[in-house]
Amino acid sequence: MYAQMASINWMFVEGLFLHSRLTSNVFHSRAPFPLYYTIGWGVYGVVSCTHIDTHAMKGGT
């Protein structure tokens, strides 16, 4: 589950990066890579751990 969600989210992060590259020529700003890493790995790690904990508490296999 984590791998599926993380790969889909990385497509979103790649879109954010592409957007920042296109708009950085206009606004001269740097891409916030720590934010991208947090979105790409951390958010869905928390979602997956929550799902696993909830599933374990219900006694599912």
N, C-alpha and C positions, 0 to 999 in steps of 0.2 A: 504494500500500500504506500509506504513512504517513497519508494523509488518512482512509482507512477505519479504521485503528487508532486514530487520534487522535479521530475523532468518536465511536467506541464508548467510548473512555476518558473523554471529556468527559461522557458520560451517567453514568459511574461517579462522576466528580468532582461533578456536579450532585447526585447522590444523597448524597455526603458532605456537601456544602454544606447540603442540606435537613436532613439529620440533625443537623448542627451548629446549625442555626437552631432546630430543635425542642428540642434538648437544652440550648441556651444559656439558655433561659428557666429551666431547672431549675438548671444549674450555673454560670451567669453567666460563660461563657468566650467569647472571641472566636474567630472562624474563622481558621485558619492559611492565609491566601491564598497565601503563597509555596510552601507544601507542595502546595496544590492545583494551582498553576501548574506546579510541577515534575512532578507526577504526570501532569497533562494534556498537557504538551508534551514534557518532557524524557525520560521513560521510553520512550515510543514512538519518539522521535527516535533514541535509542541502539539500540533494537531494529531500527529500519529501516536505520540505517547499518551495523549488524552484518550484516543480511541482504544488503544491497547489496554490502558488501565480500566476504562469503563467495561470493556469486553471481559476482562479478567474478573471484575467484581460481580458480573452477572453469572459467572460460572461457565461461560462459553468455551468452546474448544477452538 
